[in-house]
Amino acid sequence: MTEQRIKTVGETLATDMERRDHGVGTISAYLRRAIETGAYSEGDRLPPERQLALTFDAARSTVRRALDQLAKAGLVSRRLGSGTYVGAGGGQHGADLADQISPLQLVEARLAVEPFTTRLAVLHATRRNLDDMETVLARAEASIDDKDSFSRWDGEFHLMIAQASSNPLLLSVYRQINQVRLHAQWDAMKEKILTADVIADYNRQHRGIFNAMNERDAIAAQSLITEHLEKARDDLLRANSP
């Protein structure tokens, strides 16, 4: 991870943490969210404990305990004398996998995983899950002219669906999907695909999926997310056409 990216992520987290308790659980939760949404990618080294302590206005011992929690959850690995890295094994396998997967293969994998995950999410989502999704949707809808911002909130919305499924294995699979979505191949396609009109269409589809989930209509939610992913696949194919 570049120094500029570390600074940007740190500034974002610091802003989000304003007026909040900076205890172990809170720091751990924010770093977990940064990893799950791709602010930190598989294999990235997290900022040093000293820098994190400044970012979160917390004692280094508090930051250390938060990082220990993430390590126990398998989200990071601690290397003596080197630092803390995203991924239980330092991230090489995840990086290699991302190199092998094309944007089209990624969409195909999402079509295989997300419709059923969404159906489970309708059955298990809490009111807090749904409220958090609506907050993220509002941010995505406000990002119609910002491809990077929209991509961030888009990824977080889909991640929240996986979290609401209450299935740790499906959540783990979707975390891997989000890591692949950050790959350079997708970044290049994003520039071709995400026009303001396409972002508006995706936002409308996201809103429809959310409304079906909010109404506890599992069949409709599953159908709508399938339609959404099929559109993403069609947009990708069009962008690749001569």
Secondary structure, DSSP 4 states (H G I P E B T S, - for coil): --HHHHHHHHHHHHHHHTTS--SHHHHHHHHHHHHHTTSS-TTPBPPPHHHHHHHHT--HHHHHHHHHHHHHTTSEEEETTTEEEESTTTTHHHHHHHHH--HHHHHHHHHHHHHHHHHHHHHH--HHHHHHHHHHHHHHHTTTT-HHHHHHHHHHHHHHHHHHTT-HHHHHHHHHHHHHHTSHHHHHHHHHH--HHHHHHHHHHHHHHHHHHHTT-HHHHHHHHHHHHHHHHHHHHHHH--
